[in-house]
Amino acid sequence: MAERDAAEERFEFLSEEICRATAKALKGIGLWHGAAMIDAGLAIPQEVWADLVVRYPPYPSVVPDLELRPRRSWRA
């Protein structure tokens, strides 16, 4: 259990570092909106994120469920 907890803490730390580096890179190339979204996500406490994952397993869907069948032609 101690190893798992240590790995979890390390993963959380590295995830945050990756996000901060990504935001910095986005700011560097002028993509301010993307960087601001990452910064806003980092401002949310970890406990809130954990609660969201519990409430909406595995993740809230952001992609609409599209049908893959072809559309009917207006000529048909």
CNS distance restraints for C-alpha pairs under 8 A (distance, minus, plus):
assign (resid   1 and name CA) (resid   5 and name CA) 6.15 0.50 0.50
assign (resid   2 and name CA) (resid   6 and name CA) 6.11 0.50 0.50
assign (resid   3 and name CA) (resid   7 and name CA) 6.07 0.50 0.50
assign (resid   4 and name CA) (resid   8 and name CA) 6.06 0.50 0.50
assign (resid   5 and name CA) (resid   9 and name CA) 6.19 0.50 0.50
assign (resid   6 and name CA) (resid  10 and name CA) 6.16 0.50 0.50
assign (resid   7 and name CA) (resid  11 and name CA) 6.03 0.50 0.50
assign (resid   8 and name CA) (resid  12 and name CA) 6.20 0.50 0.50
assign (resid   9 and name CA) (resid  13 and name CA) 6.22 0.50 0.50
assign (resid  10 and name CA) (resid  14 and name CA) 6.12 0.50 0.50
assign (resid  11 and name CA) (resid  15 and name CA) 5.96 0.50 0.50
assign (resid  12 and name CA) (resid  16 and name CA) 6.25 0.50 0.50
assign (resid  13 and name CA) (resid  17 and name CA) 6.26 0.50 0.50
assign (resid  14 and name CA) (resid  18 and name CA) 6.11 0.50 0.50
assign (resid  15 and name CA) (resid  19 and name CA) 6.24 0.50 0.50
assign (resid  16 and name CA) (resid  20 and name CA) 6.14 0.50 0.50
assign (resid  16 and name CA) (resid  42 and name CA) 7.36 0.50 0.50
assign (resid  17 and name CA) (resid  21 and name CA) 6.12 0.50 0.50
assign (resid  18 and name CA) (resid  22 and name CA) 6.07 0.50 0.50
assign (resid  19 and name CA) (resid  23 and name CA) 6.14 0.50 0.50
assign (resid  19 and name CA) (resid  38 and name CA) 6.68 0.50 0.50
assign (resid  19 and name CA) (resid  42 and name CA) 7.89 0.50 0.50
assign (resid  20 and name CA) (resid  24 and name CA) 6.17 0.50 0.50
assign (resid  20 and name CA) (resid  38 and name CA) 7.69 0.50 0.50
assign (resid  20 and name CA) (resid  39 and name CA) 7.63 0.50 0.50
assign (resid  21 and name CA) (resid  25 and name CA) 6.17 0.50 0.50
assign (resid  22 and name CA) (resid  26 and name CA) 6.12 0.50 0.50
assign (resid  22 and name CA) (resid  35 and name CA) 7.55 0.50 0.50
assign (resid  23 and name CA) (resid  27 and name CA) 6.15 0.50 0.50
assign (resid  23 and name CA) (resid  34 and name CA) 7.28 0.50 0.50
assign (resid  23 and name CA) (resid  35 and name CA) 4.35 0.50 0.50
assign (resid  23 and name CA) (resid  36 and name CA) 7.50 0.50 0.50
assign (resid  23 and name CA) (resid  38 and name CA) 6.15 0.50 0.50
assign (resid  23 and name CA) (resid  39 and name CA) 7.08 0.50 0.50
assign (resid  24 and name CA) (resid  28 and name CA) 6.15 0.50 0.50
assign (resid  24 and name CA) (resid  35 and name CA) 7.06 0.50 0.50
assign (resid  25 and name CA) (resid  29 and name CA) 6.52 0.50 0.50
assign (resid  26 and name CA) (resid  30 and name CA) 6.24 0.50 0.50
assign (resid  26 and name CA) (resid  31 and name CA) 5.00 0.50 0.50
assign (resid  26 and name CA) (resid  32 and name CA) 6.61 0.50 0.50
assign (resid  26 and name CA) (resid  34 and name CA) 6.75 0.50 0.50
assign (resid  26 and name CA) (resid  35 and name CA) 5.60 0.50 0.50
assign (resid  27 and name CA) (resid  31 and name CA) 5.44 0.50 0.50
assign (resid  27 and name CA) (resid  32 and name CA) 5.27 0.50 0.50
assign (resid  27 and name CA) (resid  35 and name CA) 5.97 0.50 0.50
assign (resid  31 and name CA) (resid  35 and name CA) 6.49 0.50 0.50
assign (resid  32 and name CA) (resid  36 and name CA) 6.03 0.50 0.50
assign (resid  33 and name CA) (resid  37 and name CA) 6.26 0.50 0.50
assign (resid  34 and name CA) (resid  38 and name CA) 6.46 0.50 0.50
assign (resid  35 and name CA) (resid  39 and name CA) 6.21 0.50 0.50
assign (resid  36 and name CA) (resid  40 and name CA) 6.04 0.50 0.50
assign (resid  37 and name CA) (resid  41 and name CA) 6.23 0.50 0.50
assign (resid  38 and name CA) (resid  42 and name CA) 6.21 0.50 0.50
assign (resid  39 and name CA) (resid  43 and name CA) 6.30 0.50 0.50
assign (resid  40 and name CA) (resid  44 and name CA) 6.96 0.50 0.50
assign (resid  44 and name CA) (resid  48 and name CA) 6.70 0.50 0.50
assign (resid  44 and name CA) (resid  49 and name CA) 7.18 0.50 0.50
assign (resid  45 and name CA) (resid  49 and name CA) 6.76 0.50 0.50
assign (resid  46 and name CA) (resid  50 and name CA) 6.18 0.50 0.50
assign (resid  47 and name CA) (resid  51 and name CA) 6.25 0.50 0.50
assign (resid  48 and name CA) (resid  52 and name CA) 6.27 0.50 0.50
assign (resid  49 and name CA) (resid  53 and name CA) 6.32 0.50 0.50
assign (resid  50 and name CA) (resid  54 and name CA) 6.35 0.50 0.50
assign (resid  51 and name CA) (resid  55 and name CA) 6.20 0.50 0.50
assign (resid  52 and name CA) (resid  56 and name CA) 5.97 0.50 0.50
assign (resid  53 and name CA) (resid  57 and name CA) 5.48 0.50 0.50
assign (resid  53 and name CA) (resid  58 and name CA) 6.40 0.50 0.50
assign (resid  53 and name CA) (resid  59 and name CA) 6.34 0.50 0.50
assign (resid  54 and name CA) (resid  58 and name CA) 7.91 0.50 0.50
assign (resid  56 and name CA) (resid  60 and name CA) 5.79 0.50 0.50
assign (resid  72 and name CA) (resid  76 and name CA) 6.95 0.50 0.50
